[in-house]
């Protein structure tokens, strides 16, 4: 922790440097979140969205992060919050299920940030997409970044990469903001009309374009920003300094239009991206040359031509692009559109990994693990898996857990790595911990703890975990049956894309198991499952339709599973989750590497007391249920 102006900040200890950057030159980030969100699951809730987001930010960039967990003991809360916002360069707003209800966030924190032209970076955890536009408009058309975590492995890896790219671009604006500090008065004079562009340097011209385009330190004016940056790209000079500025402006415009394409599927935006990528390639800009190769590889804004993409990646790699080295290395590793050359792949991936590319680190770890083009080394494989996890937010740690679980059957190590991954916010790792507690794999079988981990996974959008919550509420799976909760979690899973949850609801209505028999509703849910890609559900839907069981879209029985707060955790679940003996489970294996060390969050006295009370209440309920069951059994026997 470092401090300035009386405030403590969370920073990154850069292992490759002699010391961290002086805090005065490090961009400062303020995290705004709904405080009681962290208590949704007694010990941490949402795995404490605030802390997960803070870790990701400091891992992605040399930023100093402040949140209310760093308040000075005994200090005036409101004064310190205000000081931190005024001192910060950006405010990260964590959008969770009920954040819109917080008047403190919107009327004090965000209002103060907007009044002082702070960069605002909204990140959505458990937040409905139908409300994205409302929030984006209220923040000045700032795009919301969606936290990854739901879906299958490949989809999550892609979402994780997209999340890192989007957050990385947002954090890059902080550096521009710092550069603007010395020029802002000149720029403001131009905006006020009391000066002209000829009175400022070309670099200030570029900075002014970025400021207007992205609303950095000035009111956002995208049209003016685009005009100014385009003017920089169109300069005829080929002087090295001018070319550098032309490429910087082209990179900024590429990022702007590519984000428009990603958000709205704008084909025209992709054409403009291609123009700026061509300009960068012409002047040997590493980043834009890589981007041109990517467009050819994926067929975005250019005809799909992977062979040509490989040639362009080779050029970008020589120019120093880590992403190009990684992309070309993977192509050589798999023999995709280039000659398979594992030695060349190892060379490229090693260079990219040294430059900090997370995907290269992951593939390099696999090469060491399998002994591909290099002597097999579990130690080096683990080192690179951990390094990749720092960049990719736990994906690599979870994959390492999968390796121990599925291939080596080493459940102790699997548990350890799943837990590490869960601490990085990975929803699938949380779900896998739920599976281990539900099945009693390595740990003692415990429905309450399984529920707790499924709940956390659901909180970051994992629809498979939502389905398991529904199954647990169907009864006989470690917690009390609750038909309403069961149905709500199944519906919530469907809204996030879960075909299996729709199929489960359909079967229940079809056979009258846990829900009243209703063939019309069964037809509806089979149709929903079919629409989400289930072939077997499509067959059943067709059969029921042939029998005349067709219905229009049924009204949702609640406002929206994606909008409604998650169901409150039962007393028994709260108690079990709070007493989760993770440290003991992790300690059964050799100590973790320092980079990956984790500990279970210590409970306060108040939380321990609540947990004991909840446990006693559960024991009392269980005893009462047992007596009732015994009486009913006796009656049946008579």
N, C-alpha and C positions, 0 to 999 in steps of 0.2 A: 504494500500500500504506500502511496505517496500522497503528499498533501500540498495544497497551495491555498492561500486566502482562507485558511482555517478549515478547508474541506478535505476529506480523505477520498482518494480515487482508486479504483481497481485498474491495474495496468498489466501489460504482458511482459514477462521476463524473456527477452529474446536470447535464446541459447547461442545464436550465431554471432552475437555482439559482445563486446567487453562489458557493456553496461546498457541499461535501457535509455531511451531518449530522455533528455531533461523534460520534465512535465510542462514547462513553459512553452516548448515547441511541439507538444503532442496535442492533437485535436481532442477536445473534451466532449463527451456524450452524456446526456442526462436521460435516464430511463423513466418514462411515465407509465404507470400501470395501476390497476385497481387493487388497492392494498389487500383487501380481504380475499382476493382471488387465491392467494397462496394457502388459504385455510380450507379450501374445498375438500381436501382429503387429509384432514387433521394434521399430519406432519409436514407436508410440503405442498399438496394440491398441485395440479398442472405441472408437477415436478418443479414448482416455483418458476413460472415463466420468466420472471425477472432475472433470476440467476442463470438460467439456461441461455437466455438472450445475451446477457453480459459476457458469458464465456465465449459465445460465438463471435461477438463483436471484437473482443480483444485478441482472439485467435486469427481473425481475418485482417486486422489492421492495427497499427500502433496507435491505439486510441486509449484515452483515460476515461473510465466509465464511473458515473456517480448514480446512486439510487438511494432511497430512504433507508436501506439497510446500513448505510455508512454514516447516518446521522451522528453528530457529536453528542455523547451522553449529556443530558441536562440542557442541551441547546434549545432555542426556540424553533419549533418545527417549521412554521410558516416562513420565518426569516431565512433559515438555511435553505429551504426549497427555493425561495425566490433568488437567493444569491447564486445557487447552483445553476439555475436556468439562465440568469443573466451572464454568468461566466462561461457557459457551455457554447460549443459551436453547433451542436445538433441535438434534437430531442427525438429519441426513439419511443414511439407510442405503441405499447403492446395491446393489441385488440383481442380481448377475450369476450366470452359470451355476454357479460353484463356490463361492459365498460361504458356503454352509452348512457348508463344510469348514473354515472359519476359526475356530479356537478363540479367537484373539486378539480378533476382532470380537465374538463372542457372550459370552465369559467375562470380557472386560475392558472393552471400549468400551461395548457395549450394556448390560451388567450395571451399570456405573457410571452410565450415563445413567438407567436405570430406578430405581436406588437413590436418585438425586437428583431424581427427578420431572421429568426433561427431556422436552420434546415430542420424539417420534420420528416422522419422516416417511420411510416406506419408498418408494423409487422402483425399479421393475423395469425393467431393461434386457433382457438376454438371460436370462430367468428363466421356468421353466415355470409355467403357471397352475395346474396340478394341485398345486403346493406353496404357492400363495398362502395358503390357509386356515391351513396349519400355521404360516407365518410370522406371519400376522395374529394368531392366537391367542397365540403366544409373545410378541408385543409388546403384548398387552393389547387385542386386537380393534381395532387401528388399520388402516384401509383402505390397501391398497397402491395407489400411483399408477403406472399403466402408461405407460412412455415410448412416444411415437408413432414411427412410421417405416415400417411395412409397409403394403402394399396400394396402391390407386390414389390419384391426386391428391386427389379429393374426400374420400375416406375419411381420408386423412392430414391434410387440413386440419381435418376435424371432430375427429379424435383429438387434433390439436395444440391446438385450442381447449379441448377437454375437459381435456387435461393442464394447460394454463395455468390454467383455472378451479380444478381440484382443488389444484394446487400453490399457487395464490394464496390459496385458503381456508386451507390449512395454514399458510402464512406469516402470514396474518392472525391466527392464534392467538398468534403471537409478541407482537403488540401487546397482546393481552389479557393475556398472561403478564406483560408489563412493568407493565401497570396493576394487576395483582394483587399486585405486589411489596409495595406499601404496605399492602395489606389482608389479606395471607395469614395473619398472626397472629390477626386477629379471626375470619377464616373457620375457621381450625384450632380455635379455641376453641368455635365452634358445632358443628363436626364432632365434637369431643370431648364435647359435651354440657354444657360448663361455661358456655355463654352462649346467648342466643336471638336470633332474627332481629330482634327489636325494637331490639336494641342496635346495629344497623348501618344504614348509609344504604341507600336504594333502589339506588343505583349498586353498592354492595357486594353487595347481594342478587342483582343481575343478574350481577355478576362471579363470585359463588359458584356460580350456576347454570352458567355457562360452564365454570368450573373443574371441577365434578363431571361435566358432560356429556362433556367432552373430555379429562379427566385432566390438566388444566393445573396443575402445581405441587402437586396432591393426587392421591390414588388415584382412578381413574376410577369413577364411579358414575352411569351414564347415567340410570337411573330417577329418582334424586334430582335430577340436573341438569335433566331434563325437567320435573319437578314444580315446581322453583323458578322456571324460566323461564316456565312456563305461569302461575304465580302472578303474575309481573310483567305478562304480557300481559293478564291479567284485571282489573288494577287499574282502578277506575271513573273515577279522576281524568282530566280533560282538560287539566290544567296542562301547559304546553309541555315542561317538563323530564321530567314523568312520561310524556307521550306519546312523547318521544324514546326513553326507556328501554323502553317497551312495544314500539316498533318494532325496537329493537336486539335484544330478546329474541325477537321474531317472526322476524327475519332469521336468528338463530342456530338456531332450531328448524326453519325452512324448509331451511336448509343441511343440517342433520342428517337430516331425513326424505328430502330429495331424494337424498342420498348413499345412503341405505338403498334407495331405489327403483332408483337406478342400479346398485347392486351386486347386488341380489336380485330386481329387477322387482316390488317390493312395491307393489300397487295401493292398499292402505290408506294407505301412506306418502304417496302422491300426494294423496289426499284431505285429509290433514293439511296438506300444503304449500299446497293451495288455501285453506284456512282462514286460514293466516298471511299469504298473499299478499293476501287480501281485507281483512284487518285493516290491513295496510300501506297499501293503496290508499285505505282510508277515511280514514287520517290523513296522506295525501299523502307517504308515504315513497318516495323516488325508486327505490331498489333493489327494494323489494317490488312497487311498481307495475309496474316493468319485468318482474319475474318473473311477475306475473299476465298481462301481455300475451304473454309467451313461452308460457305454458301454453295460452292460447287459440290462438296461432299454430300450435303443434305438436300440439294436442289432447291434452295431458298433464294429467290431473286436471281437465279442463274440456272441453266439447264443442269440436271444432275450429271456430273462427270467425275466420279471418284478418282480415276487415273490422273486427271488434270489437278484435282485437289491435292493428290500426293506430291505432284511437282511443285505446287505453290507452297505446300507445307514445308518442303525441303528448303525453299528460298527463305521462308519466314524463320525456320529453325536456324539457318546460317546468320540471320539478322538478330538472333537472340530470343525469339519467342518461345517461352516454356510450353505454352499450349500447343504450338505447332510441333515441338519436339515430342510431346506426349502423344498427339494424334498420329504423327508419322510412325512413332515407335510402336503403337498398338497395331497399325496397319502392317508393319513388317513382322510383328510377333505372330499375327494370325494369317499372314499371307493374303490380306484383303487388297486386291487391285495393285499390289506390288509384289516383288519376289519375297517369299518367306525367308527372313534372315534374322534369326534369334539373336545373334551376336550384335548386329546393328540395332535391333530393338532394345537390347540391354544398354547399349551405349547411349541411345537417345533418351530412354526412360530414366537412366541414371542422371543425365544432365538436367532433364526437366524436373526430377525430384529434388535435386540440389537447389534448383531455382524456386522451389516451393509449390509445385503443381501437385495437388492432392490426388488426381487420377493417376498420374505417373507413379506416385508413391505406392498406391494400391497395387498397380500392376507389377512394380518392381518387387514388392513384398511377395507376390505370388510366384515370381520367378525364383526368388531365393528359397521359398518354401518347397517348390517342386524341383529345384535344381536345373532350371532351364537356362542354358548358355552361361551358367555360373555354378560354382560349387554350392551344393545345398547347405543352407544355414538357417536353422530355426531362430537363432538369436537375431540375425539381421532381418529375417522376415518379420519377426515381432516388432523390431525397431521401426520398420517402415510402415507396418500396419498402424502403429500408434501415431506416427507422424501424419499418416493419411487421415486418421481420426481427428486430429487437431484441425485439419482443414475441412474435412467432410462431415463434421458434426456427429461422429459416432458410427457412421456407416461401416467403416473398416473394422472397428471393434466388434460390431455385431456380426460381420462376416467371419471374423476370427472365432467368435463364439459358435457360429454355425459349423465351422470346420471342426472344432473340438467336439461339438454335440453329435453331428451326423457322421463324420468320418472316423474320428478317434474314439468316440464314445467316452470322452473324458468330461463328465458332467460337472465336475468341480470347476474346471477351467472354463467350461461353457458358461456356467452361472456367473463367474467372475467377470467375463468379458461382456456378457449381456448386461450386467449391472453397470459396468463402466459406460457402455453404449447408452443405456437408459439415462445415465447422469448427463449425457451430452444431448438429450432430448430426442433420441431415436424411438419412434412409436413402435416399430416392429420388435425391437429389443424388449421394450416394456411388455408387449404382448407375449413374447416368448417366456419372460419371467412368470407371467400369469399362467402359461401352459405348465411350466415346471412345478409351480405350487399346486395347480389343479390336479396334476397327475402324480405328484409326490416324487418327481425325478430329482435325485440328489438331496433335495430338501424335504422336510416333513410335509406330507399332504395337508393343505390348509386352504379351504374354500374362501375364507375371509381375505387372506393375503393374495390369493389368485384374483379375487374381485378387485382389490386395491390396485394391482398392476394393470388389469384390463381397463379399469376406470381411467388411469393415468394415460394409457395408450389412446383411449377414446378421446381424451381431452386434447390431444394433438392431432386428431382427425383420422385415427386408424379404424376403418370401418369393420375390419375383421374382429377387433377387440370389442366393438359395439355389439356385434352379433353374439359373441361369447357372453357378454353381460346379459343379453336377452335370454340365452340358454340357461344361465345360472338362475335367473329369476323364474324360470319355468318350474323350478322346484327340484329338491333332491340333489343339489349340486353344491352344497356347502353353505348356502344362505337360504333365508325364508323365501317361499314362493310369493310372487306378486305379479298377478296377471297384467295389471296396468303398466308396471315398470317393464315387464317382459316385452309387451307390445311396443312401448315407446322406444326401447333400445333397438329392437328389430327395425322399426320404421326409420330411426335415426341412421342406422347402418345403410339402409337402402338409399336415403337421401345423399349419403356420401359416396354411393356407387357400389354398394354390396349386393351382388346378385344372390349370394347364398342366403342372406337374411330374408330377401323377398321369397326365395324358395321355401325357407323354413316356415314363414307365415302362411304361404300357400298350402303346404302340407298339413299344418295345424288346422286350418279351416276345412281342408278336404276331408280329413279323417275325424275331426272333432276332438283332437288331442290338445289339451291346455286351453283351447279356444272353442266356442260353440261351432258345431258343424254348419258351414255356409258355403255351398258350392260357387255361388256368385262371387263372393269375396275371394275364394280360392282362385277362380279364373282371373280376377283382377291382379292378384299378387303373382300368379304364374306369368301373366303378361308383363308385369314389371320386371321380373327376373329375366324373361326372354329379351326384353329391351336392353338389359344390361349385359347380354351376351351368353346366357345359359341356354344351350341347345336342348337339354332334357326338359327344361321348363317350357320351351317353345312347343315341344311335342304335347305336353299336358295341357297347355293353354289351347292348342288347336283342338284337342279331344273334347275339352269342356265347351268350347265355342260350338263344336258340332252338335253337342247335346243341348244347346240353347242357353248355356250359362255365360252370357256376356253382360257386362255392366259398363256404364260410363265411368270415368274417373271418380272414385269414391272421395267424399270430402275428408280431408285429413282431420283426425279427431282432436288434434291440438294445433296451436298456431303454426309451429314448425319445429321439428326435432332439432334443426340446425340453429334455431333461434333460442329455444327454451334452455334454461340452465340445466345441466346434468342433474339427474335425480340425486337426492341427498344420500350419502353413504349410510348404511344401516349401522346401528350401534356395534354389532358384532364385527362388522368390517372395519370400522374406525379403530376399534381396539386392536384387531389383528394387524392392521397396517401400521399403526403407531409402534407396535412392538416387534417389527420385522427385524430378525437377527442377521442382517446382511453381513455385518462385520465378522461374525463367527463363521459364516459360510465362506467368505473370502479368505479368512485366515487359515482354512484347512489346506490351502495350496501355498506354495512359496510366495513370499512378499511380492507385490506388484512392482513393476518399474516405476520410478519416481514420477515419470511423465503421466502415468495413468492412475496414480494412487487416488482412491476415493474412500470416504467413510460415510456411514449412515448419519443423517442429520441428528444431532442430539436433541432430545426432547426437553422442553422447559418443565419446571415443577407443575405448572398448571396443566400442561398437556399430559404429563404422567398421571396426574390425579384424574383427569378426564378419561384417560385410557383405562385405568383401574376401575373407575366407576362404570364405564361402558362394558367392561369385561364381566363385572358382577351382574349387571343388568342382563347380559346375554345368558349367563349361567342360570339366572333366575328364570328367564324365559324358556331355556332349554329344559329345566327341571319341570316347569309347569306343563310344557308340551309333552314331556315323557309321561307325566301322571295322566294327562288327558288321553294319550294313546293307550295307556294301560287300562283305563276305565272302558274305553271303547272296545278294546280287545276282549275284556272280561264279559261285556254285554254280548258281543258276537258269539263267544263260547257258550253262553247260556242259551 
